[in-house]
Amino acid sequence: MQLEAAHTVEIEKFVESVDRKEDPLIQVVKTHQHNTNSAVLQTARCLKTEVKKDTRKMKDSIAKKTKERWHGKRMHGQLPRNLDEKLVDIEQSYRWLKSGDIKGETERTIVVAQDQPISKNYFKNKILKEEIEGKCRLCKQRETVDNLASGCPILAKNEYLMRHDKVCTHLHYSICKAVGIETTDKWYIHIPKPLHEEGDVTVLWKQAVHTDREVTANRPDIIIKNEKEKTYTLIDVAIPADRNVVQKEAEKKLKDKSICIEIQLMWNLNCTIISVIIGATGIVTRSLRKNLVAIPGRHSIDSLQKTAILGTSHIIRKVLQCET
């Protein structure tokens, strides 16, 4: 379908070029074509008229058929098949591609990871039919993109944690600026302290909340306490596999609900849970924009996506360079 569209466009350009020129030889060609039953120019003019009438319809048809073929591919179509368009913000999920501030190497790594044919052991074993074990070179589980990006227990101890904390630091920096806490010029050199205070506002970084009833999930990533407004905001960040972003958002809300109830009962504060979930390759839910608006400060989804994506790209490249 795309080849047909490209062919039509080239014919249109050819006709426009011929019509503009007054070269004697071109005029001879036009006269010859006019007297020939299988006239290329005549066919092209008909195509041009038809395309002008139905350009949008043709483009939509091409996009629809391309999407159907993409979804139908067993390996390359895994990501689009697993994304629920009612809950996932498809347009926002790919905005990082439009911003143009990510290096080509990183962009290539992430796009290939989304498309699955990355040079992982499982791919080499099952698709390329190489005589190699299809297990992760670190944890010995099945080495898939999801395993490398967010599912390896060995990487969880350090690499995933570093990526997670970078996104948290980005949020913490913007919050501190918004409430008037002194910060550095750039967010990536900002080092969060366990406690920041400015007037009636207290910002806590990875601090446990102690309540009368023991709650296991009592350590949100960021806590904002406002004495004047009697509010207590719990911010939890996660960077799961792309197919799990919706599920992870629901899990975070449910997990933090217990501590939220205890805070309301103990201190009579209006407690709010805000989840910031960004997929390992940038996929986000429709609720992320609303969630970021509820957090003090100016937060760019593009910038947070970029932070998560840079972390994922680094992890994938690092693992793939390890010996099997």
Secondary structure, 3 states (H helix, E strand, C coil): CHHHHHHHHHHHHHHHHHHHCCCHHHHHHHHHHHCCCCCHHHHHHHHHHHHHHHHHHHHHHHHHHHHHHHHHCCCCCHHHHHCCCCCECHHHHCHHHHHCCCCHHHHHHHHHHHHCCCCCHHHHHHCCCCCCCCECCCCCCECCHHHHHHHCHHHHCCHHHHHHHHHHHHHHHHHHHHHCCCCCCCHHHCCCCCEEEECCEEEEECCCCCCCCCCCCCCCCEEEEECCCCEEEEEEEECCCHHHHHHHHHHHHHHHHHHHHHHHHHHCCEEEEEEEEECCCCCEECCHHHHHHCCCCCCCHHHHHHHHHHHHHHHHHHHHCCCC
